[in-house]
Amino acid sequence: MQLADNPITKVIFEKLKFKDFNNLSNLIYDQERIAEFQFKFHDFKIDITRQTLDKEIKNDLINLAKKAKIKSKIKKMVSGFKINQSENRSVDHFGLRKKERFETQEWKNLINFTNVILSKRSFKTIVNVGIGGSDLGPLMVNRALESFYKGPKIFYVSNIDPINLIEVFEKCDPETTLFIIASKSFGTLETRENARIIKNWLAESNVSLNDAMVAVTSSKEKAKKWGFKKSNIFHVSENIGGRYSLWSSVGMSILFGLGEDNYKKFLHGAQTMDEHFVNEEIESNIPIIFALLRIWNRNFLNRNNHCIVPYSNSLSKLPAWAQQLEMESNGKSVDIEGQTLKMPASPLIWGEVGTNAQHSFFQFLHQGLETTPIDILIPRKPIKNKKFSHLMTNHKHLIVNAIAQAEALAIGSVDFTNKNKNFPGNRPSTIISWEENNPFSIGMLISLYENVTIASGFLWNINSFDQWGVELGKSIANDISNNDGDEKLSPSAKDFLKKCI
């Protein structure tokens, strides 16, 4: 059942004819909203008091989720049913966060290899080579938890632009660098070409492929054909989508950085949020409540974009990761039966780290004609650092700025004399806070956004686990590279290629 066909959808639209949600500056001063619109789970505190909805609409949205049978869909997913119908696959990344994983051969191979590498200390640098989910997730976690890293330096190469690889080569010694080639298909153009250049670069220093490179892939035979020994290939299940794959062997670079103990805390944080998502009732289920806010803003209030601003420099890559997660998962135009959607899915996801964002696009958020919902994320305490503890007082300014922006967006400031200084207010925001950045809390945060994405897909009745939209451009690029199918190109495309290649 699509969102448009959910009987509660009609109920909500009828009520919107008689409700005015341009009064957020009044709503937020209602003391009762604290009990109704704030949630707590472990050290996570979720504040949606500045969202433009009242208790009645919130209850309607909860009923909408019940009519959509969201809880049974979640149970079906985690039970191993093949809910990814277009690819006839189950969704298996949840299992990678459970303790049972530690008994699998996949885990034993992964942990034995990383422990051997770390104990030998022969590699001073690790380079992860991948793109999309094989890059954004590990890179984001690397930045978020860099203060916990004690192993080799870790770099990331994703872009096929040769400058990306050249800059990394300049920082690495071929005899002390390990390259992780992460590609589920082992056919992605960018990763394959970067791997070829790396292989040649190593050969120039008489370093063999299998002494300095490992492959992380679902396509073992392709990796073997390319030259990898069996012991240098680490498996990724076909049932784990790229944007959900940082928990798999794709996250090898995270394991190298964190070490086994902290990595397990990271997994435990994600599993803790998963258990909440699977078992908690809708009324207090944080990922489902967030998904309902996506639906409310996107489909009922016609707000087609959503901004994410983490007030923590360690989380600077989270907006880019969340952008791929949500837009690749839910940027769909048909439902799971292949029928055209009657109401759109997935807002445009964008954002930047705070307070930098305040001096960039917050002008648009405060005074632009469009209303953009925003997530404001902040750890309540700074990262522990004995050497620079005297500098940590600046963290209070992050806290002050985060809450000030949320208040300003909601309340605004009326100035009809000089309209250049008029702030309409009524701009919704959610504040997500936790005690401090550590492996457990970051694991919880990532799982939260993953589960929000999945729950939103269930409400729209779409498949959040395929990504056919990325394939067409790749196919055309491969045809051009292989001098095949040029006759299908437009005249301007042919002219451009003739002049550039």
Secondary structure, DSSP 8 states (H G I E B T S, - for coil): --GGG-HHHHHHHHHHTT-----HHHHTT-TTHHHHHEEEETTEEEE-TTSS--HHHHHHHHHHHHHTTHHHHHHHHHTT---BTTTTB---GGGGGSGGGGGSHHHHHHHHHHHHHHHHT--SEEEEE--GGGTHHHHHHHHHTGGG--SSEEEEE--SSHHHHHHHHTT--TTSEEEEEE-SSS--HHHHHHHHHHHHHHHHTT--HHHHEEEEES-HHHHHHHT--GGGEEE--TTS-GGGGGGSGGGHHHHHHHHHHHHHHHHHHHHHHHHHHHHS-GGG-HHHHHHHHHHIIIIIS---EEEEEESSGGGTTHHHHHHHHHHHHH--SB-TTS-B-SS----EEEE--TTGGGGTTHHHHHHSSS---EEEEEESS----STTGGGGGGHHHHHHHHHHHHHHHHH-B--SSSGGG-B-----EEEEEES---HHHHHHHHHHHHHHHHHHHHHHT--TT--GGGHHHHHHHHHHHTT-SGGGS-HHHHHHHHHH-
